[in-house]
Amino acid sequence: MAYNPNIHHRRSIRLKGYDYSQAGAYFITICCKDRKCRFGKIVVGASVMELNECGQIAYDEWLKLSERFSNFELDVFQIMPNHMHGIIVLNDIVGATLAVVQNAVVQNAVVQNAVVQNAVAQDAVVQNAVAQNVPNGIIALNDVGATARVAPTTTNATIGDIVGAYKSLVANGCLDIYKTKNETMGKLWQRNYYEHIIRNEQSYQTISDYIINNPAKWKDDKFFME
């Protein structure tokens, strides 16, 4: 069923009029359905993520995105037990350096102190959790739909193309593992993903530090599940 705000009671806050294929940096969060820990565990005392088979697939497929999408530049990312964070950089010119979006013309989208749009259901809970996890209220998150799909290699892929392909590739790989064990996987991913446009170097540094340090702060994380 297509998204209908009258049925789903959720507001789409995707940035209107913004070209999602233009060069820029984006903070992306993709969560497992019901926050179920699918990808491994945080090693107690070591503060590092120990990947299981599905976690290794999630890790490997993220690394391969730069091969699939020529305008994708690999940056900081972290696979966590029940979600992943990553910075996606889209380049108009292959080989271009990190382009941090500045002066983007966005209407009604700059939300200070991480005040996130009120919503209901699981998506809103996760959106609020991401906002609370990042220090200093640095981000305003956009809840964006991404249909899982395997997109062909392209030079002008959007964030939705990349996330949709990634979700599909990881889900298919994990499904194969469950099948070999004669187990039922169910739905791997939450329906949507969350994005934030990185507009300056300070924001980039704060978010990248947060991603790197995420395993060490797992028990304080709003996504934390035993």
Residue pairs with C-beta under 8 A, 6 or more apart in sequence:
1 7
3 10
3 12
3 145
5 11
5 12
8 121
9 119
9 120
9 121
10 119
10 120
10 121
10 123
10 124
10 143
11 117
11 119
12 143
12 144
12 145
13 109
13 117
13 142
13 143
14 142
14 143
14 144
15 106
15 109
15 142
15 197
16 107
17 105
17 106
17 107
18 104
18 105
18 106
18 197
20 158
20 159
20 160
21 71
21 90
21 156
21 157
21 158
22 90
22 92
22 101
23 89
23 90
23 91
23 92
23 93
23 96
23 99
23 101
24 89
24 90
24 99
24 100
24 101
24 104
24 197
24 198
25 75
25 87
25 88
25 89
25 98
25 99
25 100
25 101
25 197
25 198
25 204
26 87
26 88
26 89
26 90
26 159
26 195
26 196
26 197
26 198
27 85
27 86
27 87
27 139
27 195
27 196
27 198
27 207
28 85
28 86
28 87
28 88
28 159
28 163
28 193
28 194
28 195
29 83
29 84
29 85
29 126
29 130
29 141
29 193
29 194
29 195
30 83
30 84
30 163
30 166
30 167
30 189
30 190
30 193
30 194
31 82
31 83
31 126
31 189
31 190
31 193
31 194
31 223
32 38
32 39
32 82
32 83
32 188
32 189
32 190
33 122
33 186
33 187
33 188
33 189
33 190
34 122
35 82
35 83
35 126
35 223
35 225
36 82
36 225
37 81
37 82
37 225
38 54
38 55
38 81
38 82
38 174
38 188
39 49
39 51
39 52
39 54
39 55
39 58
39 79
39 80
39 81
39 82
39 84
40 49
40 50
40 51
40 52
40 54
40 55
40 79
40 81
41 49
41 50
41 52
41 81
42 48
42 49
42 50
42 80
42 81
42 215
42 218
43 49
43 50
47 215
47 216
47 218
48 215
49 55
49 78
49 79
49 80
49 81
49 215
51 58
51 59
51 79
53 174
53 177
54 170
54 173
54 174
54 177
55 79
55 81
57 170
57 173
57 174
57 177
58 79
58 84
58 170
59 79
61 166
61 169
61 170
61 173
62 74
62 77
62 79
62 84
62 86
62 166
63 74
64 169
65 72
65 74
65 162
65 165
65 166
66 72
66 73
66 74
67 153
68 151
68 153
68 165
69 151
69 153
69 154
69 157
69 161
69 162
69 165
70 94
70 153
70 154
70 155
71 90
71 91
71 92
71 94
71 154
71 155
71 156
71 157
72 88
72 89
72 90
72 91
72 157
72 162
73 88
73 89
73 90
73 91
73 96
73 98
74 89
75 86
75 87
75 88
75 89
75 98
75 208
76 86
76 87
76 208
76 211
76 212
77 84
77 85
77 86
77 87
77 211
78 84
78 85
78 86
78 211
78 212
78 214
78 215
80 214
80 215
80 218
80 221
80 223
81 218
81 225
82 223
82 225
83 126
83 223
85 210
85 211
85 214
86 211
87 198
87 204
87 207
87 208
87 211
88 159
88 162
89 98
89 99
90 157
90 159
91 99
94 155
98 204
100 198
100 199
100 200
100 201
100 203
100 204
101 197
101 198
101 199
102 199
102 200
103 199
104 197
104 199
106 197
109 140
109 142
110 140
111 117
111 140
112 137
112 140
113 137
114 131
114 132
114 134
114 137
114 138
114 139
114 140
114 141
115 140
116 124
116 127
116 128
116 131
116 140
116 141
117 143
118 124
119 127
119 143
122 190
123 143
123 190
123 191
123 192
124 143
126 190
126 194
126 223
127 141
127 143
127 194
128 222
129 221
129 222
129 223
130 139
130 141
130 194
130 222
131 137
131 139
131 140
131 141
132 222
133 210
133 221
133 222
133 223
134 206
134 207
134 210
135 206
135 210
136 206
138 203
138 206
138 207
139 196
139 203
139 207
140 196
141 194
141 195
141 196
142 194
142 195
142 196
143 192
143 194
144 159
144 160
144 192
144 193
144 194
144 195
145 160
145 191
145 192
146 160
146 163
146 164
146 167
146 192
146 193
147 160
147 164
148 164
148 167
148 168
148 171
148 189
149 164
149 165
149 168
150 165
150 168
150 169
151 157
151 161
151 162
151 164
151 165
154 161
159 195
163 193
167 188
167 189
167 193
170 188
170 189
171 188
171 189
174 185
174 188
175 185
175 188
178 184
178 185
196 207
198 204
198 207
214 221
218 224
